Amino acid sequence: MRVLSISELPIHQVGYSTAAPGGVGILERQLPFLLGEADLLPNNLEAIIITSDLQGIDPRNQQLLGHLVLEELENLADTGKIPPLKNTGIILAGDLYAQLNKRNGVVGDVREIWQAFNRQFRWVAGVAGNHDSFGNTQEEVQAFKRTKGIYYLDGNIVKNGELNIAGISGIIGSKVTKPFRHNEKDFLRAIRELTKQLPDILVLHEGPDYPLEKLVGKESIRLELEKINSPNNPLIICGHSYWKVPMVVLENGIQVIKADSRVIVLRSHL
């Protein structure tokens, strides 16, 4: 699957509140919804929606931003601006939890957002961010993972019809005792092992840098991705840090979509 284009101008925007950097004050921001085209989507899908880092609150009802995003997507589908959600999959690249009084170190349960998306979409796939949790006990986590239509990814690959999706949750960090932290060698090894299985899509929370446009990320992840030499390069989807552009192409032709703080509706060109 290859992305042909992603629009620069949004087809829709929605306002939300978010904690300011350092947790001092509240900012009001706009979340853009962008249209993209792929050469071909498998499984008779009409669209795949991609998003991450919805670290905000709906100012109307104080719910997490993910719920507002779902409501807006339903409205866009009802008015024919995007394809029907039942013929659409959605990929979440992590960090769906937020608080208005604090940003750094905040962690919260995001199962209800995944489940809400799952009720409306054909399926939900994705990874955890470093601000996410999926229950307080292993029993709750395992029950969530067994939910039909949900593909939670953390060092594994799933076959969804003709679409193979792999993913690694969390970020590279020294405090590996904290949730969703990996030492660098393990993270890079996971990328190597997963890409050997030829996924169509590889979802990461933390992604590569891109020095050509001074886009932040992990240099080591970029160097690992640039080692991939496959006739069917995976599409990389990531979040965790904001880029001014939604997509770049690495030296070996691999496309990287940055989903942080944006919603991308990827439709089939055919």
C-alpha positions as a printed Julia matrix, in Angstrom:
270×3 Matrix{Float64}:
   0.0     0.0    0.0
   1.44    3.33  -1.05
   0.2     6.79  -0.15
  -0.22    9.03  -3.19
  -1.02   12.3   -1.43
  -2.17   13.96   1.78
  -3.91   17.32   1.56
  -2.27   20.4    3.03
  -5.57   22.11   3.81
  -7.96   20.47   6.28
 -11.47   19.48   5.27
 -12.59   20.06   8.86
 -11.28   21.32  12.19
 -12.44   20.97  15.76
 -11.47   23.01  18.8
 -10.17   21.49  22.02
  -8.43   22.44  25.26
  -5.01   21.13  26.27
  -2.51   21.64  29.06
   0.23   24.11  28.22
   3.85   22.89  28.19
   5.0    22.5   31.77
   1.4    22.25  32.91
   1.08   26.0   33.5
  -2.18   27.19  31.99
  -4.56   25.89  29.34
  -4.27   26.32  25.59
  -7.09   26.3   23.02
  -6.13   24.53  19.81
  -7.61   23.27  16.55
  -7.37   19.64  15.45
  -7.18   19.35  11.63
  -8.85   16.58   9.6
  -6.91   15.88   6.37
  -7.79   13.85   3.28
  -5.27   11.47   1.72
  -5.21    8.97  -1.13
  -3.59    5.52  -1.34
  -3.04    3.49  -4.47
  -5.18    0.63  -3.17
  -6.79   -0.33   0.14
  -7.23   -4.05   0.9
 -10.29   -5.95   2.15
 -12.71   -3.73   0.2
 -12.07   -0.91   2.67
 -13.25    2.5    1.56
 -10.88    4.3    3.93
  -8.36    3.97   6.74
  -8.3     6.74   9.34
  -5.05    7.52  11.15
  -4.62    9.59  14.3
  -2.62    9.88  17.52
  -1.73   12.15  20.41
  -5.26   13.35  20.99
  -4.07   14.91  24.23
  -6.93   17.26  24.8
 -10.34   17.76  26.34
 -13.65   18.63  24.7
 -14.47   22.0   26.31
 -18.23   21.38  26.01
 -18.41   18.32  28.27
 -14.88   17.77  29.62
 -14.57   14.39  27.88
 -11.37   13.17  26.29
 -10.74   14.51  22.79
 -11.01   11.03  21.27
 -14.76   11.0   21.92
 -15.17   14.33  20.14
 -13.11   13.05  17.2
 -15.44   10.07  16.85
 -18.49   12.34  16.94
 -17.02   14.59  14.24
 -16.09   11.6   12.05
 -19.66   10.3   12.34
 -20.97   13.7   11.22
 -18.54   13.85   8.29
 -19.58   10.35   7.19
 -23.29   11.18   7.53
 -22.87   14.18   5.23
 -20.86   12.18   2.68
 -17.6    14.09   3.17
 -15.8    10.86   4.11
 -16.72    7.2    3.47
 -19.06    5.29   5.82
 -17.34    4.3    9.06
 -18.53    0.69   8.82
 -16.41    0.35   5.67
 -13.43    2.03   7.34
 -10.64    0.9    9.66
  -8.93    3.2   12.14
  -5.31    3.17  13.33
  -4.41    4.77  16.67
  -0.71    5.53  17.21
  -0.99    6.18  20.95
  -1.4     8.88  23.6
  -5.16    9.31  23.81
  -5.22   10.37  27.48
  -4.99   13.92  28.79
  -5.54   16.13  31.82
  -5.86   19.9   31.78
  -3.89   20.53  34.95
  -0.82   18.49  34.0
   0.93   17.17  30.89
   4.21   15.45  31.73
   3.92   12.12  33.5
   0.14   11.85  33.15
  -1.13    8.31  32.49
  -4.75    7.21  32.14
  -7.06    4.46  30.91
  -8.01    4.78  27.24
  -9.96    1.54  26.78
 -13.28    3.37  26.47
 -12.0     5.38  23.5
 -10.75    2.28  21.67
 -14.06    0.55  22.41
 -16.1     3.53  21.22
 -14.19    3.56  17.91
 -14.62   -0.22  17.66
 -18.4     0.08  17.87
 -18.49    2.36  14.83
 -15.6     1.2   12.64
 -14.95   -2.14  10.97
 -11.87   -2.54  13.18
  -9.43   -0.63  15.38
  -5.67   -1.29  15.37
  -2.86    0.51  17.09
  -0.33    0.88  19.86
  -0.12    2.4   23.31
   1.56    5.7   23.94
   3.54    6.52  27.06
   0.48    8.3   28.5
  -1.92    5.37  27.99
  -3.07    2.46  30.15
  -5.52   -0.36  29.46
  -6.77   -1.36  32.9
  -5.44   -1.77  36.41
  -4.83   -5.52  36.34
  -3.44   -8.04  33.89
  -6.9    -9.61  33.72
  -8.39   -6.32  32.53
  -5.6    -5.82  29.99
  -5.99   -9.35  28.59
  -9.78   -9.0   28.39
  -9.33   -5.79  26.4
  -6.89   -7.47  24.01
  -9.43  -10.24  23.34
 -12.13   -7.78  22.23
 -13.38   -8.65  18.77
 -12.4    -6.03  16.2
  -9.57   -4.61  18.32
  -5.96   -5.28  17.31
  -3.71   -4.06  20.1
  -0.08   -4.17  18.98
   3.07   -4.35  21.09
   5.87   -6.23  19.39
   3.52   -8.39  17.34
   1.9    -8.62  13.92
  -1.7    -9.43  13.08
  -3.26  -10.58   9.84
  -6.49   -8.75   9.13
  -7.73  -10.25   5.88
  -5.29   -9.11   3.21
  -3.75   -6.5    5.53
  -0.8    -7.33   7.8
  -0.35   -4.76  10.58
   2.58   -4.76  13.03
   3.23   -2.43  15.93
   5.41   -1.47  18.89
   3.87    0.38  21.82
   5.63    2.98  23.92
   8.91    4.83  23.59
  12.64    4.4   24.04
  13.59    5.4   27.58
  16.03    4.73  30.38
  13.31    4.18  32.99
  12.26    0.8   31.62
  10.34    0.04  34.84
   7.77    2.66  33.79
   4.92    1.52  31.53
   5.63    1.41  27.8
   9.35    2.15  28.02
  11.95    0.11  26.11
  15.69    0.21  26.03
  16.95    1.23  22.63
  18.42   -2.12  21.58
  15.16   -3.95  22.31
  13.1    -1.38  20.41
  15.33   -1.55  17.33
  15.45   -5.35  17.5
  11.65   -5.41  17.54
  11.57   -3.27  14.38
  13.96   -5.7   12.66
  12.01   -8.79  13.69
   8.65   -7.34  12.69
   9.76   -6.01   9.32
  11.17   -9.46   8.45
   7.54  -10.62   8.52
   6.69   -8.14   5.74
   3.89   -6.1    7.32
   1.93   -3.74   5.11
   1.8    -1.23   7.96
   4.12   -0.76  10.95
   2.63    1.36  13.74
   5.01    2.96  16.24
   4.27    5.45  18.97
   7.75    6.97  18.85
   9.03    7.49  15.34
  12.11    8.58  13.42
  13.63   11.99  12.98
  13.96   13.59   9.54
  16.95   15.96   9.49
  16.31   17.22   5.94
  13.34   19.19   7.26
  14.52   19.45  10.88
  11.71   17.18  12.1
  12.2    15.75  15.57
  12.29   12.06  16.46
  14.75    9.25  17.14
  17.76    9.1   14.83
  18.29    5.43  15.71
  14.76    4.55  14.57
  15.3     6.32  11.24
  18.61    4.55  10.68
  16.95    1.2   11.44
  14.05    1.89   9.06
  16.48    2.95   6.33
  18.09   -0.51   6.5
  14.87   -2.13   5.25
  15.27   -3.44   1.73
  12.01   -5.05   0.71
  10.02   -5.15  -2.52
   7.01   -4.29  -0.37
   8.15   -1.58   2.02
   5.81   -1.08   5.0
   3.98    2.17   5.55
   5.21    3.59   8.87
   2.66    5.35  11.1
   3.84    7.12  14.26
   3.07    9.84  16.77
   4.66   11.15  20.0
   6.14   14.33  18.52
   4.59   16.91  16.22
   5.77   17.53  12.67
   4.75   20.5   10.54
   4.11   18.07   7.66
   2.02   14.87   7.81
   4.35   12.65   5.76
   7.96   12.24   4.62
   9.79    9.67   2.49
  13.05    8.16   3.77
  16.1     7.52   1.6
  15.04    3.94   0.82
  11.55    5.0   -0.24
   9.75    4.16   3.0
   6.87    6.51   3.72
   6.4     7.79   7.27
   3.07    9.29   8.32
   3.16   11.47  11.44
  -0.27   11.29  13.06
   0.46   13.47  16.11
  -2.35   16.0   16.66
  -4.07   15.39  13.33
  -6.7    13.08  11.84
  -5.92   11.69   8.38
  -8.63   10.05   6.27
  -6.83    7.85   3.74
  -9.08    6.84   0.84
  -8.45    4.51  -2.08
  -7.49    6.15  -5.37
  -9.39    3.46  -7.3
